Amino acid sequence: MWCLRYPSLPVIVVLEKRSFSIDSKDECSFCNIGISDLSKGPPYAVGILVLGSIIDATFSSVEDLPSEMAESLFYRRNDSHRMIKIAPSILSADFSRLGEEVRRLGPMGADWVHVDVMDGNFVPNITIGPGVVKAIRQYSDLPFDVHLMILRPEEYLERFAEAGADFITIHVEACQGVGETLQIIRDLGKRPGLSLNPSTPFSEVAPFMDNLDLLLIMTVNPGFGGQSFMHEVVPKIREAREHVDENGLDMEIAIDGGINAETGKIAVEAGATVLDAGSSLFGAEDMAAEMAKWKLF
């Protein structure tokens, strides 16, 4: 097994003769670096390339790599070549040290920070508001995906935009003028997202797909973390993926609720590109290793 490392790039490429599965105990026999060691450095993209024989060569930069090898660096191993993003949900973080919890997500390999905002009306729980988003913004340069599980979201868009949100996601069930609200988000210079609950059919969001950067499909009933993934929602993920592909839309499909190593793979195989997860990541023994495995789905 060979491991090609580039000092200027946060990438490890593992090459070998046969396919294999990576777990936290695997390490490269060439440089003796294991998956568990990834937490000691910047976030890594881990690519597996199955070759007929080991290539006896080294490359000074990514531009020198054969095209099929370069693809393995940046894309997950499936026919669609969709990149998988991981968005840890800070709802499961330690709120007594929330800034530090957010700070460690980037070095652990997270792509986004998922922020659940609940008002006690649309959902039976109250979490945080724009003041907390503003306070933690300084701790990370990662995109903040602010998920508004609140009634009348249009009244709060400007405050969350000023607080530092990058994506602002509203619920189709909680907003009267969905199209107008999505356009306001875009006019504020933010990326509009739309979410739907498990019981809401895809047809309710289909008219707005052309103006979305993110579709967030709930696989639990929103309000609390730690719930179990609702497998009956998987056909809706497939329906959304078919719509995106058939219409050539450039957007992400995120899944939120009960995501772990097993259900995340199911969601990705159905067409998801973003996995929002709380307890399974913040409760993991090695968050970096867990996220590295998920990116290989």
C-alpha positions in Angstrom: 0.0 0.0 0.0 1.3 3.5 -0.9 0.3 6.8 0.6 1.0 9.9 -1.3 1.1 13.1 0.8 1.3 16.6 -0.4 2.6 19.2 2.2 0.8 22.0 0.4 -2.5 20.1 0.2 -4.7 18.8 3.0 -4.9 15.4 1.2 -3.9 11.8 1.7 -4.3 9.4 -1.2 -4.2 5.7 -0.5 -3.3 3.4 -3.4 -3.3 -0.4 -3.4 -4.0 -3.4 -5.5 -7.4 -4.3 -4.1 -10.4 -2.6 -2.6 -10.7 -2.5 1.2 -12.6 -0.7 3.9 -11.1 1.9 6.2 -11.6 2.0 9.9 -9.9 3.8 12.7 -7.3 1.1 13.0 -6.1 1.1 9.4 -2.8 2.8 8.7 -0.7 3.2 5.6 2.3 0.7 5.6 4.3 3.3 3.7 4.1 6.3 6.1 2.5 4.7 9.1 -0.2 7.3 9.3 -3.6 6.0 10.4 -7.1 7.5 10.0 -7.1 8.3 13.7 -4.1 10.6 13.2 -6.1 12.8 10.8 -7.4 14.8 13.8 -3.8 16.0 14.5 -3.7 18.1 11.3 -6.0 20.0 8.9 -9.1 18.3 7.4 -8.3 15.6 4.9 -10.0 14.2 1.9 -9.3 10.5 1.8 -9.6 8.8 -1.6 -9.4 5.2 -2.4 -8.3 4.2 -5.9 -8.4 0.5 -6.9 -5.6 -0.2 -9.3 -4.5 -3.3 -11.2 -1.0 -2.7 -10.0 0.7 -0.2 -7.7 2.0 2.8 -9.7 5.7 3.1 -9.0 5.9 6.8 -9.2 5.6 9.9 -7.1 4.0 13.2 -8.0 5.1 16.7 -7.0 1.7 18.3 -7.3 -2.0 17.4 -7.9 -1.7 18.7 -11.5 0.8 15.8 -12.2 -1.7 13.1 -11.2 -3.5 11.0 -13.9 -7.1 12.3 -14.3 -8.6 9.2 -12.7 -6.4 9.6 -9.7 -7.1 13.3 -9.3 -10.8 12.4 -9.3 -10.3 10.1 -6.4 -8.9 12.9 -4.3 -12.0 15.1 -4.4 -14.9 12.9 -5.1 -16.5 10.0 -3.2 -16.5 6.6 -4.8 -19.7 6.3 -6.8 -20.8 6.8 -10.3 -22.3 10.2 -9.8 -19.1 11.8 -8.4 -21.0 13.9 -5.9 -19.0 15.3 -3.1 -20.3 14.6 0.4 -20.3 17.3 3.0 -20.5 16.8 6.7 -22.3 19.5 8.8 -22.1 18.8 12.6 -25.2 20.1 14.4 -24.2 22.2 17.4 -27.5 21.3 19.1 -25.5 18.3 20.4 -22.5 20.3 21.4 -21.4 21.3 24.9 -23.2 24.6 25.3 -21.1 25.5 28.3 -18.1 25.8 25.9 -19.9 26.4 22.6 -17.2 28.6 21.1 -14.6 25.9 21.6 -16.9 23.2 20.3 -17.4 25.2 17.1 -13.7 26.0 16.8 -12.7 22.3 16.7 -15.1 21.4 13.9 -12.8 22.6 11.1 -9.7 20.8 12.1 -11.8 17.7 12.6 -12.9 17.7 9.0 -16.3 19.3 9.0 -17.5 21.2 5.9 -20.3 23.3 7.4 -21.6 24.2 10.9 -25.3 23.3 11.2 -27.2 25.7 13.6 -30.7 24.6 14.7 -32.9 27.6 15.7 -36.2 26.7 17.4 -38.9 29.0 18.7 -41.1 26.8 20.9 -44.0 27.4 18.6 -43.3 25.7 15.2 -41.4 23.0 17.2 -41.8 22.0 20.9 -38.4 23.3 21.9 -36.4 26.6 22.3 -32.7 26.8 21.3 -30.8 29.9 20.3 -31.2 33.1 18.4 -29.1 35.5 16.3 -27.2 36.7 19.4 -25.6 33.3 19.9 -25.0 32.9 16.2 -23.1 36.2 16.2 -21.1 35.2 19.3 -19.9 31.9 17.8 -19.2 33.3 14.3 -15.7 34.4 15.3 -14.7 30.8 16.2 -14.9 29.3 12.7 -14.5 30.2 9.0 -16.8 27.3 8.0 -20.1 28.1 6.3 -22.9 28.4 8.9 -26.1 26.7 7.8 -28.8 28.3 10.0 -31.9 26.1 10.0 -34.9 28.2 11.1 -37.5 26.0 12.7 -39.6 29.0 13.5 -42.9 30.6 12.6 -42.8 33.8 10.5 -39.1 33.4 9.6 -39.3 36.4 7.3 -39.3 38.6 10.4 -35.9 37.4 11.4 -33.9 37.0 8.2 -32.0 40.3 8.4 -30.9 39.6 12.0 -29.6 36.1 11.2 -27.9 37.5 8.1 -26.1 40.2 10.1 -25.2 37.6 12.7 -23.1 35.7 10.2 -25.3 33.0 8.6 -24.2 31.8 5.2 -27.2 29.5 4.4 -30.6 30.5 5.8 -33.0 27.6 5.6 -36.7 28.1 6.3 -39.5 25.5 6.5 -42.1 25.3 3.8 -44.7 24.5 6.5 -43.9 27.6 8.5 -44.0 30.4 5.9 -46.8 32.0 4.0 -44.9 33.5 1.2 -42.2 30.9 0.5 -41.0 32.2 -2.8 -40.8 35.8 -1.6 -38.9 34.8 1.5 -36.4 32.8 -0.4 -35.7 35.8 -2.7 -35.2 38.0 0.4 -32.6 35.6 1.6 -30.8 35.8 -1.7 -31.1 39.6 -1.8 -29.4 39.7 1.6 -26.4 38.0 0.0 -27.1 34.7 1.6 -27.8 31.3 0.2 -31.5 30.2 0.5 -32.5 26.8 1.8 -35.9 25.2 2.2 -36.8 22.3 4.5 -39.7 19.9 4.8 -40.9 17.7 7.6 -41.2 13.9 7.2 -44.9 14.0 6.5 -44.7 16.8 3.9 -44.6 15.5 0.3 -41.9 16.6 -2.1 -44.6 18.2 -4.2 -44.8 21.0 -1.6 -41.3 22.2 -2.3 -41.0 21.3 -6.0 -42.2 24.7 -7.2 -39.4 26.5 -5.4 -36.5 24.2 -6.4 -35.2 26.6 -9.1 -34.4 29.3 -6.5 -32.7 27.0 -3.9 -29.1 26.4 -3.0 -30.1 23.8 -0.4 -33.0 21.4 0.1 -33.1 20.1 3.7 -35.1 16.9 4.1 -36.0 16.0 7.7 -35.8 12.4 8.6 -37.1 13.0 12.1 -39.9 15.2 13.4 -38.1 18.4 14.3 -37.7 19.7 17.8 -35.2 17.5 19.6 -31.8 15.8 18.9 -31.1 12.1 19.3 -34.1 10.8 17.5 -34.1 7.7 15.2 -33.9 8.0 11.5 -37.3 7.5 9.7 -36.6 5.1 6.9 -40.0 5.9 5.3 -38.5 9.2 4.1 -35.9 7.6 1.9 -38.1 7.5 -1.2 -38.6 11.3 -0.8 -34.8 11.7 -0.9 -34.7 9.7 -4.2 -37.5 11.8 -5.6 -35.6 15.0 -4.8 -32.4 13.7 -6.4 -34.3 12.7 -9.5 -35.8 16.2 -9.8 -32.4 17.9 -9.3 -30.7 15.7 -11.9 -33.4 15.8 -14.4 -33.6 19.6 -14.3 -29.8 20.2 -14.1 -30.0 22.1 -10.8 -26.9 23.2 -9.0 -27.8 22.7 -5.3 -27.2 20.5 -2.2 -29.6 18.0 -0.8 -29.1 17.8 3.0 -30.5 15.2 5.4 -31.2 16.0 9.0 -32.3 13.5 11.7 -30.9 10.3 13.1 -27.8 10.4 10.9 -25.0 8.0 11.8 -22.6 5.7 9.9 -25.4 3.4 8.9 -28.2 5.8 8.0 -25.8 8.3 6.5 -24.8 5.8 3.9 -28.5 5.1 3.1 -29.1 8.8 2.7 -26.1 9.3 0.4 -27.1 6.2 -1.7 -30.5 7.8 -2.1 -29.0 11.1 -3.3 -28.0 13.2 -0.4 -24.9 15.4 -0.6 -24.9 16.9 2.9 -25.2 15.0 6.2 -26.4 17.0 9.2 -25.6 15.1 12.4 -25.4 15.9 16.1 -25.2 13.2 18.7 -23.4 10.6 16.5 -20.6 13.1 15.8 -20.3 15.0 19.1 -20.7 11.7 20.9 -18.1 9.9 18.8 -14.9 8.7 20.4 -13.0 10.1 17.4 -15.0 12.7 15.5 -12.3 13.2 12.8 -12.2 9.5 12.0 -16.0 9.2 11.9 -16.3 12.1 9.5 -13.5 10.7 7.3 -15.4 7.4 7.0 -18.6 9.2 6.1 -17.0 11.1 3.2 -16.3 7.7 1.6 -20.0 6.8 1.3 
